[in-house]
């Protein structure tokens, strides 16, 4: 029975995705009808914004991971120092 539910859910998701794409297409066609320049701008932004978000996420993520590793290393060093001094280190 679970495969039937999964198939039904998958079909529903595909239907929802299809409706979303059709709605988005209708929106772009409406924008193009009002102003071709604005329509072109929207299409360009649809491509550029996700690419920029992925690029920024990678650029910011690397220094953040390095900072996390540095803090973790310092914390481990502090714990090791506390164990050597008999657990009295703060």
Secondary structure, 3 states (H helix, E strand, C coil): CHHHHHHHHHHHHHHHHHHHHHHHHHHHHHHHHHCHHHHHHHHHHHHHHHHHHHHHHHHHHHHHHHHHHHHHHHHHHHHHHHHHCCCCCC
